[in-house]
Amino acid sequence: MTGQLPQWFKSSYSNNGGNCIEVAANLVASCGIVPVRDSKSVDGPVVGVRTAAFSAFVAGVQAGTFDPA
Protein backbone atom coordinates (compact mmCIF):
# COMPACT_ATOMS: atom_id res chain seq x y z
CA MET A 1 0.00 0.00 0.00
CA THR A 2 1.11 3.55 -0.57
CA GLY A 3 -0.07 5.17 2.64
CA GLN A 4 -2.74 6.88 0.57
CA LEU A 5 -6.16 6.83 2.24
CA PRO A 6 -9.10 5.37 0.33
CA GLN A 7 -11.63 7.88 -0.97
CA TRP A 8 -14.87 5.92 -0.76
CA PHE A 9 -17.49 6.29 -3.46
CA LYS A 10 -21.03 4.93 -3.67
CA SER A 11 -22.89 5.03 -6.96
CA SER A 12 -25.78 7.43 -7.33
CA TYR A 13 -27.74 4.38 -8.57
CA SER A 14 -27.45 2.85 -5.08
CA ASN A 15 -30.78 4.05 -3.74
CA ASN A 16 -32.08 0.52 -3.12
CA GLY A 17 -32.72 0.43 0.61
CA GLY A 18 -29.15 0.13 1.83
CA ASN A 19 -27.84 -2.92 -0.01
CA CYS A 20 -24.84 -1.07 -1.41
CA ILE A 21 -21.12 -1.31 -1.69
CA GLU A 22 -18.55 1.44 -1.78
CA VAL A 23 -15.31 1.40 -3.75
CA ALA A 24 -12.13 3.44 -3.45
CA ALA A 25 -11.11 3.94 -7.06
CA ASN A 26 -8.32 6.35 -6.10
CA LEU A 27 -6.08 3.39 -5.20
CA VAL A 28 -6.30 1.65 -8.58
CA ALA A 29 -3.29 3.32 -10.19
CA SER A 30 -0.97 3.20 -7.18
CA CYS A 31 -1.91 -0.23 -5.79
CA GLY A 32 -3.54 -2.18 -8.64
CA ILE A 33 -6.54 -2.99 -6.47
CA VAL A 34 -10.07 -1.73 -5.97
CA PRO A 35 -10.93 -1.72 -2.26
CA VAL A 36 -14.59 -2.67 -1.70
CA ARG A 37 -16.66 -2.44 1.50
CA ASP A 38 -20.27 -2.69 2.66
CA SER A 39 -21.72 0.81 2.84
CA LYS A 40 -23.67 -0.12 5.99
CA SER A 41 -20.52 -1.27 7.80
CA VAL A 42 -17.90 1.38 7.11
CA ASP A 43 -15.69 0.14 9.96
CA GLY A 44 -16.04 -3.47 8.80
CA PRO A 45 -13.80 -5.49 6.54
CA VAL A 46 -12.46 -4.23 3.23
CA VAL A 47 -11.88 -6.59 0.31
CA GLY A 48 -9.08 -5.68 -2.08
CA VAL A 49 -10.11 -6.82 -5.57
CA ARG A 50 -7.47 -6.88 -8.30
CA THR A 51 -8.16 -4.33 -11.01
CA ALA A 52 -8.58 -6.89 -13.82
CA ALA A 53 -11.09 -8.92 -11.78
CA PHE A 54 -13.09 -5.82 -10.87
CA SER A 55 -13.14 -4.72 -14.52
CA ALA A 56 -14.37 -8.17 -15.57
CA PHE A 57 -17.10 -8.00 -12.91
CA VAL A 58 -18.26 -4.56 -14.08
CA ALA A 59 -18.29 -5.75 -17.71
CA GLY A 60 -20.39 -8.75 -16.65
CA VAL A 61 -22.88 -6.52 -14.84
CA GLN A 62 -23.15 -4.25 -17.88
CA ALA A 63 -23.65 -7.26 -20.17
CA GLY A 64 -26.43 -8.68 -17.98
CA THR A 65 -24.43 -11.77 -17.01
CA PHE A 66 -25.76 -11.69 -13.45
CA ASP A 67 -29.38 -10.83 -14.23
CA PRO A 68 -31.97 -13.28 -12.86
CA ALA A 69 -33.02 -15.88 -15.38
HTML snippet that shows the backbone in 3Dmol.js (N, CA, C, O; Angstrom):
<script src="https://3Dmol.org/build/3Dmol-min.js"></script>
<div id="view" style="width:600px;height:400px;position:relative"></div>
<script>
const pdb = `
ATOM      1  N   MET A   1       0.843  -1.181   0.000  1.00  0.00           N
ATOM      2  CA  MET A   1       0.000   0.000   0.000  1.00  0.00           C
ATOM      3  C   MET A   1       0.885   1.238   0.000  1.00  0.00           C
ATOM      4  O   MET A   1       2.058   1.175   0.368  1.00  0.00           O
ATOM      5  N   THR A   2       0.332   2.328  -0.402  1.00  0.00           N
ATOM      6  CA  THR A   2       1.109   3.547  -0.569  1.00  0.00           C
ATOM      7  C   THR A   2       1.000   4.510   0.605  1.00  0.00           C
ATOM      8  O   THR A   2       1.681   5.535   0.612  1.00  0.00           O
ATOM      9  N   GLY A   3       0.185   4.220   1.573  1.00  0.00           N
ATOM     10  CA  GLY A   3      -0.067   5.171   2.640  1.00  0.00           C
ATOM     11  C   GLY A   3      -1.187   6.132   2.283  1.00  0.00           C
ATOM     12  O   GLY A   3      -1.631   6.927   3.112  1.00  0.00           O
ATOM     13  N   GLN A   4      -1.634   6.049   1.052  1.00  0.00           N
ATOM     14  CA  GLN A   4      -2.738   6.876   0.565  1.00  0.00           C
ATOM     15  C   GLN A   4      -4.042   6.353   1.172  1.00  0.00           C
ATOM     16  O   GLN A   4      -4.272   5.144   1.189  1.00  0.00           O
ATOM     17  N   LEU A   5      -4.884   7.237   1.663  1.00  0.00           N
ATOM     18  CA  LEU A   5      -6.158   6.828   2.238  1.00  0.00           C
ATOM     19  C   LEU A   5      -7.199   6.607   1.153  1.00  0.00           C
ATOM     20  O   LEU A   5      -7.235   7.348   0.170  1.00  0.00           O
ATOM     21  N   PRO A   6      -8.048   5.597   1.320  1.00  0.00           N
ATOM     22  CA  PRO A   6      -9.105   5.375   0.333  1.00  0.00           C
ATOM     23  C   PRO A   6     -10.122   6.508   0.353  1.00  0.00           C
ATOM     24  O   PRO A   6     -10.497   7.009   1.414  1.00  0.00           O
ATOM     25  N   GLN A   7     -10.553   6.896  -0.818  1.00  0.00           N
ATOM     26  CA  GLN A   7     -11.626   7.883  -0.967  1.00  0.00           C
ATOM     27  C   GLN A   7     -12.856   7.111  -1.429  1.00  0.00           C
ATOM     28  O   GLN A   7     -13.000   6.806  -2.613  1.00  0.00           O
ATOM     29  N   TRP A   8     -13.731   6.803  -0.498  1.00  0.00           N
ATOM     30  CA  TRP A   8     -14.869   5.925  -0.756  1.00  0.00           C
ATOM     31  C   TRP A   8     -15.924   6.606  -1.621  1.00  0.00           C
ATOM     32  O   TRP A   8     -16.197   7.799  -1.485  1.00  0.00           O
ATOM     33  N   PHE A   9     -16.503   5.813  -2.511  1.00  0.00           N
ATOM     34  CA  PHE A   9     -17.492   6.295  -3.462  1.00  0.00           C
ATOM     35  C   PHE A   9     -18.631   5.281  -3.535  1.00  0.00           C
ATOM     36  O   PHE A   9     -18.399   4.077  -3.641  1.00  0.00           O
ATOM     37  N   LYS A  10     -19.844   5.776  -3.479  1.00  0.00           N
ATOM     38  CA  LYS A  10     -21.031   4.934  -3.668  1.00  0.00           C
ATOM     39  C   LYS A  10     -21.788   5.472  -4.867  1.00  0.00           C
ATOM     40  O   LYS A  10     -21.999   6.680  -4.973  1.00  0.00           O
ATOM     41  N   SER A  11     -22.190   4.616  -5.748  1.00  0.00           N
ATOM     42  CA  SER A  11     -22.892   5.027  -6.961  1.00  0.00           C
ATOM     43  C   SER A  11     -24.190   5.768  -6.644  1.00  0.00           C
ATOM     44  O   SER A  11     -24.870   5.472  -5.661  1.00  0.00           O
ATOM     45  N   SER A  12     -24.509   6.718  -7.482  1.00  0.00           N
ATOM     46  CA  SER A  12     -25.784   7.429  -7.335  1.00  0.00           C
ATOM     47  C   SER A  12     -26.966   6.514  -7.659  1.00  0.00           C
ATOM     48  O   SER A  12     -28.109   6.855  -7.353  1.00  0.00           O
ATOM     49  N   TYR A  13     -26.705   5.363  -8.270  1.00  0.00           N
ATOM     50  CA  TYR A  13     -27.744   4.376  -8.568  1.00  0.00           C
ATOM     51  C   TYR A  13     -28.038   3.495  -7.351  1.00  0.00           C
ATOM     52  O   TYR A  13     -28.888   2.608  -7.431  1.00  0.00           O
ATOM     53  N   SER A  14     -27.365   3.718  -6.251  1.00  0.00           N
ATOM     54  CA  SER A  14     -27.449   2.846  -5.079  1.00  0.00           C
ATOM     55  C   SER A  14     -28.581   3.191  -4.131  1.00  0.00           C
ATOM     56  O   SER A  14     -28.440   2.974  -2.928  1.00  0.00           O
ATOM     57  N   ASN A  15     -29.653   3.697  -4.597  1.00  0.00           N
ATOM     58  CA  ASN A  15     -30.780   4.047  -3.739  1.00  0.00           C
ATOM     59  C   ASN A  15     -31.749   2.871  -3.660  1.00  0.00           C
ATOM     60  O   ASN A  15     -32.908   2.979  -4.063  1.00  0.00           O
ATOM     61  N   ASN A  16     -31.257   1.733  -3.131  1.00  0.00           N
ATOM     62  CA  ASN A  16     -32.081   0.521  -3.121  1.00  0.00           C
ATOM     63  C   ASN A  16     -32.344   0.005  -1.707  1.00  0.00           C
ATOM     64  O   ASN A  16     -32.489  -1.202  -1.516  1.00  0.00           O
ATOM     65  N   GLY A  17     -32.406   0.867  -0.743  1.00  0.00           N
ATOM     66  CA  GLY A  17     -32.716   0.429   0.606  1.00  0.00           C
ATOM     67  C   GLY A  17     -31.513   0.020   1.426  1.00  0.00           C
ATOM     68  O   GLY A  17     -31.676  -0.636   2.455  1.00  0.00           O
ATOM     69  N   GLY A  18     -30.322   0.379   1.015  1.00  0.00           N
ATOM     70  CA  GLY A  18     -29.148   0.130   1.834  1.00  0.00           C
ATOM     71  C   GLY A  18     -28.285  -1.044   1.440  1.00  0.00           C
ATOM     72  O   GLY A  18     -27.259  -1.278   2.079  1.00  0.00           O
ATOM     73  N   ASN A  19     -28.653  -1.793   0.419  1.00  0.00           N
ATOM     74  CA  ASN A  19     -27.837  -2.924  -0.015  1.00  0.00           C
ATOM     75  C   ASN A  19     -26.809  -2.445  -1.030  1.00  0.00           C
ATOM     76  O   ASN A  19     -26.922  -2.714  -2.226  1.00  0.00           O
ATOM     77  N   CYS A  20     -25.802  -1.727  -0.530  1.00  0.00           N
ATOM     78  CA  CYS A  20     -24.844  -1.069  -1.414  1.00  0.00           C
ATOM     79  C   CYS A  20     -23.414  -1.422  -1.022  1.00  0.00           C
ATOM     80  O   CYS A  20     -23.130  -1.839   0.101  1.00  0.00           O
ATOM     81  N   ILE A  21     -22.550  -1.239  -1.974  1.00  0.00           N
ATOM     82  CA  ILE A  21     -21.125  -1.310  -1.688  1.00  0.00           C
ATOM     83  C   ILE A  21     -20.513   0.042  -2.002  1.00  0.00           C
ATOM     84  O   ILE A  21     -21.096   0.860  -2.715  1.00  0.00           O
ATOM     85  N   GLU A  22     -19.330   0.260  -1.458  1.00  0.00           N
ATOM     86  CA  GLU A  22     -18.545   1.439  -1.781  1.00  0.00           C
ATOM     87  C   GLU A  22     -17.203   0.958  -2.299  1.00  0.00           C
ATOM     88  O   GLU A  22     -16.696  -0.079  -1.870  1.00  0.00           O
ATOM     89  N   VAL A  23     -16.634   1.713  -3.220  1.00  0.00           N
ATOM     90  CA  VAL A  23     -15.312   1.399  -3.754  1.00  0.00           C
ATOM     91  C   VAL A  23     -14.409   2.607  -3.578  1.00  0.00           C
ATOM     92  O   VAL A  23     -14.880   3.739  -3.470  1.00  0.00           O
ATOM     93  N   ALA A  24     -13.118   2.358  -3.550  1.00  0.00           N
ATOM     94  CA  ALA A  24     -12.129   3.442  -3.454  1.00  0.00           C
ATOM     95  C   ALA A  24     -11.274   3.398  -4.709  1.00  0.00           C
ATOM     96  O   ALA A  24     -10.177   2.839  -4.711  1.00  0.00           O
ATOM     97  N   ALA A  25     -11.785   3.987  -5.765  1.00  0.00           N
ATOM     98  CA  ALA A  25     -11.107   3.943  -7.060  1.00  0.00           C
ATOM     99  C   ALA A  25      -9.797   4.709  -7.079  1.00  0.00           C
ATOM    100  O   ALA A  25      -8.992   4.517  -7.991  1.00  0.00           O
ATOM    101  N   ASN A  26      -9.561   5.565  -6.106  1.00  0.00           N
ATOM    102  CA  ASN A  26      -8.321   6.354  -6.104  1.00  0.00           C
ATOM    103  C   ASN A  26      -7.074   5.501  -5.866  1.00  0.00           C
ATOM    104  O   ASN A  26      -5.960   5.986  -6.064  1.00  0.00           O
ATOM    105  N   LEU A  27      -7.232   4.248  -5.448  1.00  0.00           N
ATOM    106  CA  LEU A  27      -6.076   3.392  -5.199  1.00  0.00           C
ATOM    107  C   LEU A  27      -5.740   2.468  -6.369  1.00  0.00           C
ATOM    108  O   LEU A  27      -4.781   1.699  -6.299  1.00  0.00           O
ATOM    109  N   VAL A  28      -6.520   2.541  -7.433  1.00  0.00           N
ATOM    110  CA  VAL A  28      -6.300   1.649  -8.578  1.00  0.00           C
ATOM    111  C   VAL A  28      -4.920   1.851  -9.185  1.00  0.00           C
ATOM    112  O   VAL A  28      -4.181   0.882  -9.356  1.00  0.00           O
ATOM    113  N   ALA A  29      -4.560   3.067  -9.509  1.00  0.00           N
ATOM    114  CA  ALA A  29      -3.288   3.324 -10.193  1.00  0.00           C
ATOM    115  C   ALA A  29      -2.084   3.007  -9.312  1.00  0.00           C
ATOM    116  O   ALA A  29      -1.104   2.432  -9.787  1.00  0.00           O
ATOM    117  N   SER A  30      -2.146   3.375  -8.041  1.00  0.00           N
ATOM    118  CA  SER A  30      -0.975   3.200  -7.178  1.00  0.00           C
ATOM    119  C   SER A  30      -0.839   1.800  -6.599  1.00  0.00           C
ATOM    120  O   SER A  30       0.271   1.372  -6.283  1.00  0.00           O
ATOM    121  N   CYS A  31      -1.956   1.073  -6.452  1.00  0.00           N
ATOM    122  CA  CYS A  31      -1.911  -0.233  -5.792  1.00  0.00           C
ATOM    123  C   CYS A  31      -2.350  -1.394  -6.672  1.00  0.00           C
ATOM    124  O   CYS A  31      -2.063  -2.549  -6.357  1.00  0.00           O
ATOM    125  N   GLY A  32      -3.043  -1.107  -7.770  1.00  0.00           N
ATOM    126  CA  GLY A  32      -3.536  -2.177  -8.644  1.00  0.00           C
ATOM    127  C   GLY A  32      -4.696  -2.958  -8.058  1.00  0.00           C
ATOM    128  O   GLY A  32      -4.975  -4.080  -8.481  1.00  0.00           O
ATOM    129  N   ILE A  33      -5.378  -2.363  -7.078  1.00  0.00           N
ATOM    130  CA  ILE A  33      -6.539  -2.994  -6.470  1.00  0.00           C
ATOM    131  C   ILE A  33      -7.676  -1.989  -6.376  1.00  0.00           C
ATOM    132  O   ILE A  33      -7.476  -0.775  -6.425  1.00  0.00           O
ATOM    133  N   VAL A  34      -8.891  -2.545  -6.238  1.00  0.00           N
ATOM    134  CA  VAL A  34     -10.067  -1.733  -5.967  1.00  0.00           C
ATOM    135  C   VAL A  34     -10.581  -2.172  -4.591  1.00  0.00           C
ATOM    136  O   VAL A  34     -11.166  -3.249  -4.475  1.00  0.00           O
ATOM    137  N   PRO A  35     -10.378  -1.371  -3.559  1.00  0.00           N
ATOM    138  CA  PRO A  35     -10.931  -1.718  -2.257  1.00  0.00           C
ATOM    139  C   PRO A  35     -12.458  -1.623  -2.303  1.00  0.00           C
ATOM    140  O   PRO A  35     -13.010  -0.678  -2.865  1.00  0.00           O
ATOM    141  N   VAL A  36     -13.133  -2.610  -1.707  1.00  0.00           N
ATOM    142  CA  VAL A  36     -14.588  -2.671  -1.700  1.00  0.00           C
ATOM    143  C   VAL A  36     -15.042  -2.914  -0.256  1.00  0.00           C
ATOM    144  O   VAL A  36     -14.445  -3.716   0.462  1.00  0.00           O
ATOM    145  N   ARG A  37     -16.104  -2.214   0.161  1.00  0.00           N
ATOM    146  CA  ARG A  37     -16.658  -2.440   1.497  1.00  0.00           C
ATOM    147  C   ARG A  37     -18.175  -2.300   1.458  1.00  0.00           C
ATOM    148  O   ARG A  37     -18.735  -1.743   0.515  1.00  0.00           O
ATOM    149  N   ASP A  38     -18.818  -2.805   2.477  1.00  0.00           N
ATOM    150  CA  ASP A  38     -20.266  -2.690   2.657  1.00  0.00           C
ATOM    151  C   ASP A  38     -20.555  -1.276   3.145  1.00  0.00           C
ATOM    152  O   ASP A  38     -19.973  -0.831   4.135  1.00  0.00           O
ATOM    153  N   SER A  39     -21.437  -0.575   2.468  1.00  0.00           N
ATOM    154  CA  SER A  39     -21.719   0.810   2.842  1.00  0.00           C
ATOM    155  C   SER A  39     -22.407   0.926   4.200  1.00  0.00           C
ATOM    156  O   SER A  39     -22.389   1.996   4.809  1.00  0.00           O
ATOM    157  N   LYS A  40     -23.014  -0.158   4.681  1.00  0.00           N
ATOM    158  CA  LYS A  40     -23.665  -0.124   5.988  1.00  0.00           C
ATOM    159  C   LYS A  40     -22.690  -0.415   7.124  1.00  0.00           C
ATOM    160  O   LYS A  40     -23.017  -0.208   8.292  1.00  0.00           O
ATOM    161  N   SER A  41     -21.504  -0.889   6.788  1.00  0.00           N
ATOM    162  CA  SER A  41     -20.521  -1.271   7.799  1.00  0.00           C
ATOM    163  C   SER A  41     -19.173  -0.649   7.457  1.00  0.00           C
ATOM    164  O   SER A  41     -18.224  -1.351   7.109  1.00  0.00           O
ATOM    165  N   VAL A  42     -19.101   0.664   7.560  1.00  0.00           N
ATOM    166  CA  VAL A  42     -17.903   1.378   7.113  1.00  0.00           C
ATOM    167  C   VAL A  42     -16.664   1.058   7.938  1.00  0.00           C
ATOM    168  O   VAL A  42     -15.545   1.276   7.473  1.00  0.00           O
ATOM    169  N   ASP A  43     -16.839   0.548   9.145  1.00  0.00           N
ATOM    170  CA  ASP A  43     -15.694   0.139   9.956  1.00  0.00           C
ATOM    171  C   ASP A  43     -15.422  -1.358   9.841  1.00  0.00           C
ATOM    172  O   ASP A  43     -14.537  -1.892  10.511  1.00  0.00           O
ATOM    173  N   GLY A  44     -16.190  -2.027   8.988  1.00  0.00           N
ATOM    174  CA  GLY A  44     -16.041  -3.467   8.805  1.00  0.00           C
ATOM    175  C   GLY A  44     -14.915  -3.802   7.849  1.00  0.00           C
ATOM    176  O   GLY A  44     -14.090  -2.949   7.520  1.00  0.00           O
ATOM    177  N   PRO A  45     -14.884  -5.037   7.408  1.00  0.00           N
ATOM    178  CA  PRO A  45     -13.795  -5.487   6.539  1.00  0.00           C
ATOM    179  C   PRO A  45     -13.817  -4.826   5.164  1.00  0.00           C
ATOM    180  O   PRO A  45     -14.860  -4.405   4.666  1.00  0.00           O
ATOM    181  N   VAL A  46     -12.644  -4.753   4.581  1.00  0.00           N
ATOM    182  CA  VAL A  46     -12.464  -4.233   3.227  1.00  0.00           C
ATOM    183  C   VAL A  46     -11.846  -5.346   2.397  1.00  0.00           C
ATOM    184  O   VAL A  46     -10.878  -5.977   2.819  1.00  0.00           O
ATOM    185  N   VAL A  47     -12.403  -5.584   1.223  1.00  0.00           N
ATOM    186  CA  VAL A  47     -11.877  -6.590   0.310  1.00  0.00           C
ATOM    187  C   VAL A  47     -11.108  -5.864  -0.787  1.00  0.00           C
ATOM    188  O   VAL A  47     -11.643  -4.957  -1.424  1.00  0.00           O
ATOM    189  N   GLY A  48      -9.880  -6.251  -1.006  1.00  0.00           N
ATOM    190  CA  GLY A  48      -9.078  -5.683  -2.084  1.00  0.00           C
ATOM    191  C   GLY A  48      -9.191  -6.549  -3.324  1.00  0.00           C
ATOM    192  O   GLY A  48      -8.656  -7.657  -3.355  1.00  0.00           O
ATOM    193  N   VAL A  49      -9.873  -6.065  -4.337  1.00  0.00           N
ATOM    194  CA  VAL A  49     -10.105  -6.823  -5.572  1.00  0.00           C
ATOM    195  C   VAL A  49      -9.112  -6.338  -6.630  1.00  0.00           C
ATOM    196  O   VAL A  49      -8.993  -5.138  -6.874  1.00  0.00           O
ATOM    197  N   ARG A  50      -8.411  -7.270  -7.248  1.00  0.00           N
ATOM    198  CA  ARG A  50      -7.468  -6.881  -8.304  1.00  0.00           C
ATOM    199  C   ARG A  50      -8.218  -6.156  -9.419  1.00  0.00           C
ATOM    200  O   ARG A  50      -9.367  -6.471  -9.727  1.00  0.00           O
ATOM    201  N   THR A  51      -7.543  -5.189 -10.009  1.00  0.00           N
ATOM    202  CA  THR A  51      -8.164  -4.327 -11.013  1.00  0.00           C
ATOM    203  C   THR A  51      -8.777  -5.119 -12.164  1.00  0.00           C
ATOM    204  O   THR A  51      -9.899  -4.829 -12.578  1.00  0.00           O
ATOM    205  N   ALA A  52      -8.066  -6.107 -12.684  1.00  0.00           N
ATOM    206  CA  ALA A  52      -8.584  -6.887 -13.816  1.00  0.00           C
ATOM    207  C   ALA A  52      -9.852  -7.644 -13.433  1.00  0.00           C
ATOM    208  O   ALA A  52     -10.785  -7.726 -14.231  1.00  0.00           O
ATOM    209  N   ALA A  53      -9.897  -8.195 -12.229  1.00  0.00           N
ATOM    210  CA  ALA A  53     -11.086  -8.925 -11.782  1.00  0.00           C
ATOM    211  C   ALA A  53     -12.266  -7.982 -11.601  1.00  0.00           C
ATOM    212  O   ALA A  53     -13.395  -8.326 -11.952  1.00  0.00           O
ATOM    213  N   PHE A  54     -12.013  -6.794 -11.054  1.00  0.00           N
ATOM    214  CA  PHE A  54     -13.087  -5.823 -10.870  1.00  0.00           C
ATOM    215  C   PHE A  54     -13.615  -5.362 -12.229  1.00  0.00           C
ATOM    216  O   PHE A  54     -14.824  -5.222 -12.411  1.00  0.00           O
ATOM    217  N   SER A  55     -12.721  -5.128 -13.171  1.00  0.00           N
ATOM    218  CA  SER A  55     -13.138  -4.719 -14.521  1.00  0.00           C
ATOM    219  C   SER A  55     -13.985  -5.800 -15.182  1.00  0.00           C
ATOM    220  O   SER A  55     -14.977  -5.497 -15.845  1.00  0.00           O
ATOM    221  N   ALA A  56     -13.596  -7.060 -15.003  1.00  0.00           N
ATOM    222  CA  ALA A  56     -14.372  -8.166 -15.567  1.00  0.00           C
ATOM    223  C   ALA A  56     -15.753  -8.246 -14.920  1.00  0.00           C
ATOM    224  O   ALA A  56     -16.746  -8.515 -15.597  1.00  0.00           O
ATOM    225  N   PHE A  57     -15.814  -8.014 -13.616  1.00  0.00           N
ATOM    226  CA  PHE A  57     -17.100  -8.003 -12.913  1.00  0.00           C
ATOM    227  C   PHE A  57     -18.004  -6.899 -13.451  1.00  0.00           C
ATOM    228  O   PHE A  57     -19.173  -7.143 -13.748  1.00  0.00           O
ATOM    229  N   VAL A  58     -17.468  -5.687 -13.576  1.00  0.00           N
ATOM    230  CA  VAL A  58     -18.260  -4.560 -14.078  1.00  0.00           C
ATOM    231  C   VAL A  58     -18.750  -4.849 -15.500  1.00  0.00           C
ATOM    232  O   VAL A  58     -19.903  -4.567 -15.826  1.00  0.00           O
ATOM    233  N   ALA A  59     -17.889  -5.405 -16.338  1.00  0.00           N
ATOM    234  CA  ALA A  59     -18.291  -5.754 -17.709  1.00  0.00           C
ATOM    235  C   ALA A  59     -19.424  -6.793 -17.685  1.00  0.00           C
ATOM    236  O   ALA A  59     -20.355  -6.715 -18.486  1.00  0.00           O
ATOM    237  N   GLY A  60     -19.340  -7.750 -16.778  1.00  0.00           N
ATOM    238  CA  GLY A  60     -20.394  -8.755 -16.648  1.00  0.00           C
ATOM    239  C   GLY A  60     -21.715  -8.156 -16.214  1.00  0.00           C
ATOM    240  O   GLY A  60     -22.772  -8.540 -16.716  1.00  0.00           O
ATOM    241  N   VAL A  61     -21.661  -7.214 -15.283  1.00  0.00           N
ATOM    242  CA  VAL A  61     -22.878  -6.520 -14.839  1.00  0.00           C
ATOM    243  C   VAL A  61     -23.488  -5.758 -16.006  1.00  0.00           C
ATOM    244  O   VAL A  61     -24.696  -5.823 -16.233  1.00  0.00           O
ATOM    245  N   GLN A  62     -22.649  -5.032 -16.747  1.00  0.00           N
ATOM    246  CA  GLN A  62     -23.155  -4.253 -17.880  1.00  0.00           C
ATOM    247  C   GLN A  62     -23.734  -5.135 -18.985  1.00  0.00           C
ATOM    248  O   GLN A  62     -24.663  -4.734 -19.686  1.00  0.00           O
ATOM    249  N   ALA A  63     -23.178  -6.341 -19.133  1.00  0.00           N
ATOM    250  CA  ALA A  63     -23.651  -7.259 -20.169  1.00  0.00           C
ATOM    251  C   ALA A  63     -24.876  -8.059 -19.729  1.00  0.00           C
ATOM    252  O   ALA A  63     -25.463  -8.778 -20.538  1.00  0.00           O
ATOM    253  N   GLY A  64     -25.267  -7.945 -18.465  1.00  0.00           N
ATOM    254  CA  GLY A  64     -26.426  -8.681 -17.979  1.00  0.00           C
ATOM    255  C   GLY A  64     -26.115 -10.105 -17.536  1.00  0.00           C
ATOM    256  O   GLY A  64     -27.029 -10.904 -17.334  1.00  0.00           O
ATOM    257  N   THR A  65     -24.850 -10.425 -17.387  1.00  0.00           N
ATOM    258  CA  THR A  65     -24.434 -11.772 -17.013  1.00  0.00           C
ATOM    259  C   THR A  65     -25.062 -12.229 -15.693  1.00  0.00           C
ATOM    260  O   THR A  65     -25.343 -13.416 -15.526  1.00  0.00           O
ATOM    261  N   PHE A  66     -25.281 -11.319 -14.769  1.00  0.00           N
ATOM    262  CA  PHE A  66     -25.762 -11.688 -13.452  1.00  0.00           C
ATOM    263  C   PHE A  66     -27.254 -11.425 -13.262  1.00  0.00           C
ATOM    264  O   PHE A  66     -27.766 -11.554 -12.150  1.00  0.00           O
ATOM    265  N   ASP A  67     -27.954 -11.059 -14.331  1.00  0.00           N
ATOM    266  CA  ASP A  67     -29.385 -10.828 -14.233  1.00  0.00           C
ATOM    267  C   ASP A  67     -30.102 -12.128 -13.919  1.00  0.00           C
ATOM    268  O   ASP A  67     -29.671 -13.191 -14.365  1.00  0.00           O
ATOM    269  N   PRO A  68     -31.194 -12.063 -13.156  1.00  0.00           N
ATOM    270  CA  PRO A  68     -31.969 -13.280 -12.865  1.00  0.00           C
ATOM    271  C   PRO A  68     -32.498 -13.888 -14.163  1.00  0.00           C
ATOM    272  O   PRO A  68     -32.840 -13.180 -15.110  1.00  0.00           O
ATOM    273  N   ALA A  69     -32.555 -15.185 -14.178  1.00  0.00           N
ATOM    274  CA  ALA A  69     -33.020 -15.882 -15.383  1.00  0.00           C
ATOM    275  C   ALA A  69     -34.506 -15.741 -15.575  1.00  0.00           C
ATOM    276  O   ALA A  69     -35.056 -16.269 -16.542  1.00  0.00           O
TER     277      ALA A  69
END
`;
const viewer = $3Dmol.createViewer("view");
viewer.addModel(pdb, "pdb");
viewer.setStyle({}, {cartoon: {color: "spectrum"}});
viewer.zoomTo();
viewer.render();
</script>
